[in-house]
């Protein structure tokens, strides 16, 4: 099973980009340089954080690049806001192989993290809970009259809410 953030981003792009909805096999997602961040503590917590580089590759894409970037930025504003708030003013990198005048293979790269809280369960084992990092409601932009970016661009229902098992 993929990390929750990866699943929610895939679901969003397949919903928000019509050409991907029609041909989902064109969207490939890769995880590179994955790391597990954990610290020993006085409470002996096993909680940790996945940190990784995510590569989104859209093959043979003939659409407007903005149709991919706008939903991606909306997702980042909701699930990984620190990418937009930090000192890096270019948190998403991209590369493209221009196949012809109308299509390309487009690769977008961003650094993500997903926190996991680990606690003992009643049976003596453990339960791991992935934190959603869902910042519902705080993605308002000054030039949208207070409208939430998610609602304005992507609809009312959060994709993660529908994608959860």
C-alpha positions in Angstrom: 0.0 0.0 0.0 1.3 3.4 -0.9 1.6 6.2 1.6 -1.7 8.1 2.1 -0.3 11.3 0.6 0.7 9.5 -2.6 -2.7 7.9 -2.9 -4.5 11.3 -2.4 -2.3 13.1 -4.9 -2.9 10.4 -7.5 -6.7 10.5 -6.9 -6.7 14.3 -7.2 -4.8 14.3 -10.5 -6.9 11.6 -12.0 -10.0 13.6 -11.0 -8.8 17.1 -11.9 -7.0 16.4 -15.3 -9.5 15.1 -17.8 -6.8 13.6 -20.1 -5.4 11.6 -17.1 -8.9 10.5 -16.1 -9.3 9.1 -19.6 -5.9 7.3 -19.6 -4.7 6.8 -16.0 -1.8 4.6 -17.2 -0.1 7.8 -18.4 0.5 8.9 -14.8 3.4 7.2 -13.2 4.6 8.0 -9.6 8.0 7.2 -8.3 9.5 7.6 -4.8 13.2 8.4 -4.6 15.6 9.1 -1.8 13.2 7.8 0.8 14.2 8.3 4.4 12.7 7.4 7.8 13.2 10.1 10.4 13.0 8.9 14.0 14.3 10.1 17.3 14.7 8.1 20.5 12.9 9.9 23.3 12.3 9.6 27.0 8.9 8.2 26.3 10.3 5.5 24.0 8.0 6.4 21.2 8.3 4.5 17.9 6.6 7.4 16.0 8.4 8.5 12.9 8.2 10.4 9.6 8.6 9.2 6.0 10.6 11.8 4.0 10.9 11.3 0.3 11.3 12.8 -3.1 8.2 12.3 -5.2 8.4 12.2 -9.0 5.2 12.5 -11.0 5.6 11.5 -14.6 2.9 12.2 -17.2 3.7 10.4 -20.4 2.6 11.7 -23.8 0.9 14.7 -22.3 -0.8 17.0 -24.9 -2.7 19.3 -22.5 -1.9 22.6 -21.0 0.8 22.4 -18.3 -1.3 24.7 -16.1 -4.0 22.0 -16.0 -1.5 19.8 -14.0 0.2 22.5 -12.0 -2.9 24.3 -10.6 -4.3 21.1 -9.0 -0.8 20.1 -7.8 -0.4 23.5 -6.1 -3.9 23.2 -4.5 -2.9 19.8 -3.2 0.4 21.2 -1.8 -1.4 24.1 -0.1 -3.6 21.6 1.6 -1.3 18.7 2.4 2.3 20.0 2.4 1.9 23.7 3.0 5.4 24.2 4.4 6.6 23.8 0.8 4.9 27.1 -0.1 5.8 28.8 3.2 9.5 28.0 3.4 12.5 29.9 2.1 12.5 28.0 -1.2 10.4 30.0 -3.7 10.5 27.1 -6.2 9.4 24.0 -4.3 8.4 22.0 -7.4 11.0 21.1 -10.0 10.1 19.9 -13.5 11.6 18.4 -16.6 10.0 17.8 -20.0 10.9 15.7 -23.0 9.2 17.4 -26.0 8.0 14.5 -28.1 6.5 16.7 -30.9 4.8 20.0 -31.3 1.8 18.9 -29.3 3.0 16.5 -26.6 5.7 15.8 -24.1 6.7 13.5 -21.2 6.5 15.8 -18.2 8.2 15.1 -14.9 7.4 17.1 -11.7 9.5 16.6 -8.5 8.7 17.7 -4.9 9.9 16.8 -1.4 7.2 15.3 0.8 6.9 13.9 4.3 4.2 11.9 6.1 4.1 11.5 9.8 3.3 8.2 11.5 2.2 8.0 15.1 2.9 4.6 16.7 1.1 3.5 19.9 0.7 0.2 21.7 -2.6 -1.5 21.1 -4.6 -3.5 23.6 -3.2 -6.8 22.4 0.4 -5.9 23.3 1.3 -5.1 19.7 1.3 -1.7 18.0 -1.0 0.5 15.9 0.5 2.9 13.3 -1.7 5.9 12.3 -0.7 8.1 9.4 -1.4 11.8 10.1 -3.3 13.4 7.3 -1.6 16.8 7.4 -4.9 18.1 6.0 -4.9 21.9 6.4 -8.6 22.2 5.4 -9.6 25.9 5.6 -6.2 27.6 5.8 -5.5 27.7 2.0 -7.3 31.0 1.5 -5.7 33.5 -0.8 -6.2 37.3 -0.5 -7.2 37.8 -4.1 -10.1 35.3 -4.0 -12.3 37.1 -1.6 -11.6 34.6 1.1 -12.6 31.6 -1.0 -10.7 28.4 -0.2 -8.3 27.5 -3.0 -9.4 23.9 -2.8 -13.1 24.7 -3.4 -12.4 27.3 -6.0 -10.2 25.1 -8.2 -11.0 21.5 -7.3 -14.5 21.3 -5.9 -16.0 21.0 -2.5 -15.1 17.5 -1.5 -11.5 16.7 -0.4 -10.1 13.8 -2.5 -8.5 12.3 0.6 -11.8 11.9 2.3 -13.1 9.8 -0.6 -9.8 7.9 -1.1 -9.5 6.6 2.4 -10.1 2.9 2.8 
